[in-house]
Amino acid sequence: MEPRLDPPTAASISPEVAELLALAVSADGATIGTIAVLGHRPPLLGPFLGWAAALARQGALSPRHHELLALRASRRCGSPFEWGEHAGYAHQAGLSLDEIDRIARTGELSGWAPAEAALLRAADELCADCAISEDTWAELTSHFDAPALVEIPFVVGQYTMLSMVANALGVPSSPCAPLLPPES
């Protein structure tokens, strides 16, 4: 898909917006595409960056569990951009390349530790039904405390929203980003 909306040019944004955009860079040094387009809507940029940073850096979930949810949501949404961004983050958070590949196999939960299988099932249910079933909730409560339980739907919602933005606006993936595997 061709980009539908390019990020704003440096000449069209204020120094304050440029400073905020400089905080959101990917591994290749470019401004993250879903954040860059927020430069068109400055009142949303600062609050979003604060929210996203708190969720990612000060979360109750471990980075591994956060990325497991982010990847499953991006796979369920069919977002090449979000998958490409988070496959690298997931590897840095301790997920093996095989595990990252297995996250793309929605509905397949064998081989995962019980807590991680519950997270994947919760992400699947949230993406399909916007809710978590009683059985999945019971499994989650046996592995996670209240702060983490609150965070689970927020993480899935965050990456569902960002996947929608990337897909709707045609935000291109980095040329070196891992490709979104086909859903199986």
Secondary structure as UniProt FT lines:
FT   HELIX           10..12
FT   HELIX           15..21
FT   TURN            22..23
FT   TURN            27..28
FT   HELIX           33..36
FT   HELIX           37..40
FT   HELIX           42..57
FT   HELIX           63..76
FT   TURN            77..78
FT   HELIX           80..92
FT   TURN            93..94
FT   HELIX           97..103
FT   TURN            106..107
FT   TURN            110..111
FT   HELIX           114..129
FT   HELIX           134..141
FT   TURN            142..143
FT   HELIX           146..169
FT   TURN            175..176
//
